[in-house]
Amino acid sequence: MVKKTIAHRRNSQKAQQKAQQKGRIGIWLMEGSLAAAISFLMILACLNYTAKRLPEKGVGAKGEASSDISETALQGGEEDVLWSLRLVNRWNPIPEGYTVDLKELPGGEQVDERIYEPLLEMLEAAREGNWGEVPRVISGYRTQETQQALYEEEVARYQAEGWGLEEAKEKAGKWVAVPGTSEHQLGLAVDLEGATYDVFSWLQENSYQYGFIFRYPSEKTELTGTVEEVWHYRYVGVEAAAEIYERGICLEEYLTEKNGEMY
């Protein structure tokens, strides 16, 4: 089934990072010292001026920006990250030692047990746009080994077309995530297949009601690092999914805007 996902790929093809100066200014105010107080106020004014002039950053195609948002989102400890909003893309790999409790779906694929019920509800409702049939999950959770095999297979395909190794890796990475950077390894993403292509239109318009988002729109490739995948849906929770859908943004943009807030 996983190989079928790859076959689909071949057939189908940021508010600002809050530049916050968190350095602490040592305060050497001596009681009754007017000069010291004035100096302190001058330093504070300069600091505020500098902060306003810092350049914007966001989560996107540049690794530096993506790294920044990831580190800030994780401040306060790994346990503070809301599981459904964990960002994984080519610039933000899965944390070392990440584990997931899986539950098997009808058909044999597995997903994080926390998305099992909303996923089944969405698939049942999707009959409406799929000729009365329930769409099938053709790829759910993937192990590191499975992702590695898929990636190497895609690299080999490009090499067979005459591309050098580095070029082949770059091209393959747009279709198959580098091992350790795939949402499938979180257990929060699924690749779907329907009886009709129209089911993907239904999903794009209705999946948010169940907490899922159309993860890789074509117009967001520079931000997500992945070309359009109409079959790939990621669970982020109903509240986040609704905002992402209503505003027409991607997960990277949503998290950039929420950066600094408690998830």
C-alpha positions as CSV (number, residue, x, y, z in Angstrom):
1,M,0.0,0.0,0.0
2,V,2.9,2.4,0.8
3,K,4.2,1.9,-2.7
4,K,0.8,2.9,-4.0
5,T,1.2,6.2,-2.3
6,I,4.4,6.8,-4.2
7,A,2.6,6.0,-7.4
8,H,0.0,8.6,-6.6
9,R,2.8,11.1,-6.2
10,R,4.1,10.4,-9.6
11,N,0.7,10.8,-11.1
12,S,-0.6,13.9,-9.4
13,Q,2.1,16.9,-8.6
14,K,4.8,32.1,8.2
15,A,3.0,37.1,12.9
16,Q,6.6,37.5,12.1
17,Q,9.0,35.5,14.1
18,K,8.7,37.5,17.0
19,A,12.2,38.9,17.4
20,Q,12.2,39.2,21.1
21,Q,15.3,40.3,22.9
22,K,15.4,38.1,25.9
23,G,18.7,39.2,27.2
24,R,18.5,40.5,30.7
25,I,19.9,44.0,31.6
26,G,21.8,44.0,34.8
27,I,20.4,46.9,36.9
28,W,22.9,48.7,39.0
29,L,20.5,51.4,40.3
30,M,21.8,52.8,43.5
31,E,19.1,54.4,45.8
32,G,19.1,58.1,45.3
33,S,21.3,58.0,42.2
34,L,19.6,60.0,39.5
35,A,22.5,59.5,37.0
36,A,22.1,55.7,37.3
37,A,18.4,55.9,36.7
38,I,18.8,58.0,33.6
39,S,21.4,55.6,32.2
40,F,19.0,52.7,32.7
41,L,16.2,54.5,30.9
42,M,18.5,55.2,28.0
43,I,19.6,51.6,27.7
44,L,16.0,50.5,27.8
45,A,15.0,52.9,25.0
46,C,17.9,51.7,22.8
47,L,16.9,48.1,23.4
48,N,13.3,48.8,22.4
49,Y,14.5,50.6,19.3
50,T,16.7,47.7,18.3
51,A,14.0,45.1,18.8
52,K,11.7,47.0,16.4
53,R,14.3,47.0,13.7
54,L,15.1,43.3,13.9
55,P,14.2,41.4,10.6
56,E,11.3,39.1,10.3
57,K,11.6,35.4,10.3
58,G,9.1,32.6,9.9
59,V,8.9,29.0,9.2
60,G,9.5,28.3,5.6
61,A,12.0,27.2,3.0
62,K,15.0,28.6,4.9
63,G,16.4,26.3,7.4
64,E,17.5,29.1,9.8
65,A,14.0,30.4,10.2
66,S,12.5,27.0,10.6
67,S,15.0,26.1,13.2
68,D,14.2,29.3,15.2
69,I,10.4,28.6,15.3
70,S,11.0,25.0,16.3
71,E,13.3,26.0,19.2
72,T,10.9,28.6,20.5
73,A,7.9,26.4,20.2
74,L,9.7,23.9,22.4
75,Q,10.8,26.3,25.1
76,G,9.7,25.3,28.5
77,G,10.4,21.7,27.8
78,E,9.4,19.0,25.4
79,E,6.3,18.1,27.5
80,D,4.9,21.6,26.7
81,V,4.4,20.8,23.1
82,L,0.8,20.0,22.2
83,W,1.1,16.6,20.6
84,S,-1.3,17.4,17.8
85,L,0.6,20.5,16.7
86,R,4.1,19.0,16.6
87,L,5.9,20.4,13.6
88,V,7.7,17.9,11.5
89,N,9.1,18.8,8.1
90,R,12.5,18.8,6.3
91,W,13.8,21.4,8.7
92,N,12.3,20.1,11.9
93,P,12.9,16.3,12.4
94,I,11.1,14.1,14.8
95,P,12.6,14.3,18.3
96,E,15.0,11.6,19.3
97,G,13.3,8.9,21.3
98,Y,9.8,9.9,20.1
99,T,7.2,7.1,20.7
100,V,3.6,6.6,19.7
101,D,0.8,4.3,20.9
102,L,-0.7,2.8,17.8
103,K,-4.1,1.5,16.9
104,E,-4.9,-0.6,13.8
105,L,-7.4,0.6,11.3
106,P,-9.7,-1.5,9.2
107,G,-7.5,-2.5,6.3
108,G,-4.4,-3.0,8.4
109,E,-2.7,0.4,8.6
110,Q,-2.0,1.9,12.0
111,V,-2.2,5.5,13.4
112,D,-1.7,7.2,16.7
113,E,-4.6,5.9,18.9
114,R,-5.6,9.5,19.7
115,I,-6.7,10.2,16.1
116,Y,-8.4,6.8,15.6
117,E,-12.0,7.9,16.3
118,P,-12.0,11.3,14.5
119,L,-10.3,9.6,11.5
120,L,-13.0,7.0,11.2
121,E,-15.7,9.6,11.6
122,M,-14.2,11.6,8.8
123,L,-13.9,8.6,6.5
124,E,-17.5,7.6,7.2
125,A,-18.7,11.1,6.4
126,A,-16.6,11.2,3.3
127,R,-18.9,8.6,1.7
128,E,-20.9,11.6,0.5
129,G,-18.1,12.6,-1.9
130,N,-16.9,9.1,-2.7
131,W,-19.8,7.4,-4.5
132,G,-21.1,6.1,-1.2
133,E,-17.9,4.3,-0.4
134,V,-15.6,4.8,2.6
135,P,-12.2,6.1,1.4
136,R,-9.3,3.8,2.2
137,V,-6.2,4.6,4.3
138,I,-3.4,3.4,2.1
139,S,-0.6,4.6,4.3
140,G,-0.6,5.5,8.0
141,Y,2.2,5.2,10.5
142,R,5.6,4.4,9.2
143,T,8.7,3.1,10.9
144,Q,12.1,4.6,10.3
145,E,13.0,1.6,8.3
146,T,10.0,1.8,6.1
147,Q,10.6,5.5,5.4
148,Q,14.2,4.8,4.7
149,A,13.3,2.2,2.1
150,L,10.8,4.5,0.4
151,Y,13.3,7.3,0.3
152,E,16.1,5.2,-1.1
153,E,13.8,3.8,-3.7
154,E,12.9,7.3,-4.9
155,V,16.5,8.4,-5.0
156,A,17.4,5.3,-7.0
157,R,14.6,6.2,-9.5
158,Y,16.0,9.6,-10.1
159,Q,19.5,8.2,-10.5
160,A,18.2,5.8,-13.1
161,E,17.0,8.8,-15.0
162,G,20.5,10.2,-15.1
163,W,20.6,12.5,-12.1
164,G,23.7,12.6,-9.9
165,L,23.3,11.4,-6.3
166,E,22.9,14.8,-4.7
167,E,20.5,16.0,-7.3
168,A,18.6,12.8,-7.0
169,K,18.3,13.2,-3.2
170,E,17.1,16.8,-3.6
171,K,14.4,15.8,-6.0
172,A,13.4,12.7,-4.1
173,G,13.0,14.7,-0.9
174,K,10.2,16.7,-2.4
175,W,8.2,13.6,-2.9
176,V,9.3,11.3,-0.2
177,A,10.4,12.8,3.2
178,V,13.9,12.1,4.3
179,P,13.7,9.5,7.1
180,G,13.1,11.2,10.4
181,T,11.2,14.1,8.9
182,S,8.0,12.4,7.8
183,E,4.7,13.1,9.5
184,H,3.8,9.5,8.9
185,Q,6.4,8.6,11.6
186,L,4.4,10.6,14.1
187,G,1.3,8.5,13.4
188,L,-0.7,11.7,12.9
189,A,-0.9,11.6,9.1
190,V,-2.6,9.4,6.5
191,D,-2.6,9.0,2.8
192,L,-6.1,8.3,1.4
193,E,-7.5,6.7,-1.7
194,G,-11.1,7.1,-3.0
195,A,-13.3,5.6,-5.6
196,T,-13.4,8.9,-7.3
197,Y,-11.0,11.9,-7.4
198,D,-13.9,14.0,-6.2
199,V,-13.4,12.7,-2.7
200,F,-10.3,14.9,-2.4
201,S,-12.4,18.0,-3.1
202,W,-14.8,16.8,-0.3
203,L,-11.9,16.3,2.1
204,Q,-10.4,19.7,1.4
205,E,-13.7,21.4,2.2
206,N,-14.7,19.2,5.2
207,S,-11.8,17.6,6.9
208,Y,-11.3,20.5,9.3
209,Q,-14.5,19.5,11.0
210,Y,-12.8,16.4,12.2
211,G,-9.5,18.0,13.1
212,F,-7.6,17.2,9.9
213,I,-6.0,19.5,7.4
214,F,-5.0,19.2,3.7
215,R,-1.3,19.4,4.6
216,Y,0.4,20.1,1.4
217,P,-1.4,22.6,-1.0
218,S,0.5,23.4,-4.1
219,E,0.7,27.1,-3.3
220,K,2.5,26.4,0.0
221,T,5.3,24.2,-1.2
222,E,8.0,26.8,-0.4
223,L,6.8,26.8,3.2
224,T,6.1,23.1,3.7
225,G,9.1,21.8,1.6
226,T,6.8,19.3,0.0
227,V,5.0,19.4,-3.3
228,E,1.2,19.1,-3.5
229,E,-0.2,15.8,-2.1
230,V,-4.0,15.8,-2.4
231,W,-4.2,12.5,-0.6
232,H,-2.2,13.5,2.5
233,Y,-4.1,14.6,5.6
234,R,-2.7,15.5,9.0
235,Y,-4.5,15.7,12.4
236,V,-4.0,19.0,14.3
237,G,-7.2,19.2,16.3
238,V,-10.5,20.8,15.4
239,E,-9.7,24.3,16.7
240,A,-6.4,24.6,14.8
241,A,-7.8,22.9,11.7
242,A,-10.7,25.3,11.5
243,E,-8.5,28.3,11.6
244,I,-6.0,26.9,9.1
245,Y,-8.9,26.1,6.7
246,E,-10.8,29.4,7.2
247,R,-7.7,31.5,6.6
248,G,-6.1,29.4,3.8
249,I,-2.8,29.0,5.6
250,C,-0.6,26.0,6.2
251,L,0.6,24.5,9.5
252,E,4.0,26.3,9.3
253,E,2.2,29.7,9.0
254,Y,-0.2,28.8,11.8
255,L,2.6,27.9,14.2
256,T,4.7,30.9,13.2
257,E,1.8,33.1,14.3
258,K,1.3,31.2,17.5
259,N,5.0,31.2,18.3
260,G,5.6,32.2,21.8
261,E,2.2,31.1,23.1
262,M,1.6,28.1,25.2
263,Y,0.4,25.2,23.1
